[in-house]
Amino acid sequence: MKKSGFEFEDHTADVQARCWGINLEDAFAQTAYALMATITPDLKKISKNVSKTFKVTSEDKEALLFDFLSEFLFYFDVEGLVFNEINITSINKKNDQYELTVILLGEEFNKEIHEIGTEVKAITYSFMKIEEKDNYIEIRIVFDI
């Protein structure tokens, strides 16, 4: 198995992904790549013209993942942005809260350049699972389409 990555799994009505990484930051980034690949399947067609940085704070890891991925839907729905470089600089626990900081590189979606994938309506908690294994973190997530 590669050190990090994602794959799509069968789901009756939505998109389900299994993502993994060598640490929590890496695994979270892979979930974002899976989300972006759902929206526009060929991430190599995205140029790095726009940079965005944001922080998310939540009460637990699951809520942090939910809020983190929801930001991507916001950027796509409101600003029309897609990303193919996702650098999570940190995930820290401070005072019973988890905080994530990320730097994104991408560009505005252009249907003349980018493949049109599947519209994602929402991130869901249904079937969400974050497992810390011996040498890696595995995340399972479902995107509502």
N, C-alpha and C positions, 0 to 999 in steps of 0.2 A: 504494500500500500504506500502511495506517495505520502510525504510528510503532511501535506495539506491539500484539500480539494473538496469537491462536492459532487454529488450525483443525484439525479432525479429518480424517485421511486414511484411505483404505481399508486394512484389514489383515484377513488371513484368519481369525484367531482372537482377536486381542486388540484393544486400542484404541491407535491410533497418532496422535500429534499433532505438528504443525509449529508451533513457537512462535518469536516474534521480538520483539526490543526494541532500543532505541537504545544500550543498554550491557548488560553481563553481568548486573547486578542486575535490570534490567527484563526481560530474556529469561528469567532464572530464575523471576521472579515469574509470568510468563506460563505457564510449565510447571506451576506450582502452581495457577493458575486453571484450566488444562485438566484437571488431576487433580480439583479440586473440582467442575468442571462434569460430569465423568464420574460422580461419586458422586451429585450432586444438580444436574441441568441448569440450573435457574433460580437463579443466584446472587443475583439481586435480592431474593429472598424471605428471604435470611439477614439477620437483624438483627445489630447490633454490640454485643452484651451482654457478651461475654467477650473479654478481651485476653490474649494469650500472647506471650512474648518468649523466643527461644532462640538459641543459637549452635551452629554445626556447624563442625568442623575435619576436613579430609580431605587426602589426599596429592596429588590433582589435581582438575581441574575436573569431570571425569566422576564421580568418587567423591563430590565435594561435592554435585553435583546429585542423585545417588542417595540420599545420606544426608539431604539437605534434604527431598526428597519423601517419604522413608520416615517422617520425623517427622509428616507430615500423616496418613499411614495409621495411625500410632500414636495420634495424638490422636483420630482418628475411631473406631478399633477399641476403644480403652480408655476414652476419655472421652466418646465420641459427639459430638465437636465438628466443625463445618464452618465454613469461613472464606470471606469475600468481600472482605476487604481485607488485602492482603499487601504490607507495606512492608519491603523489604530495605534496611537502612540502610547496609550495606557488604559488599563482598567484597574481601578483601585477601590478598595472599600474604606470609606471614611464615615465614622459616626453612624453606623448601621445603614449607610447608603452606599450604593455602588455608583462610581462615576467613570464614564468612558469619554475619551478625547480622540477625535479622528480627523484626518486630513484626506480630502477626496480630490481626485483629478478626473475630469471628463469634459463633456461639451453638451450643447443643446442638441436634443434629438432631432434628426432630419430624416424623414422617410425616404428621401432620395439616396441617402448614404447608409443608414442603419436598417437592419432587418426589423420588421414588425413582428413582435412575439405575441405574448398573451397579456391582456390587461389584468393587472393585479388590483383588486378592489381593496384588500385589507390584509394585514398581518393577523394571524390568529394564535391564540393560546392552545387551541385544540391540537392534541398530539405533540405539543412542544416538549422537548426533553433535552436537558443538558447533562451529559454524563462525563465525569472525569475518570478516564481509564488510566492504565499504568503509564503509558508513554504519550498519550494524546487526549484531546477533548473531542467528544462527538456530540453533535447537535442534530436533532431531528425537528423539522419545522414544516408547517403547512401554510401556503399562501392562498387566500380566498380569491377565486377568479370569477 
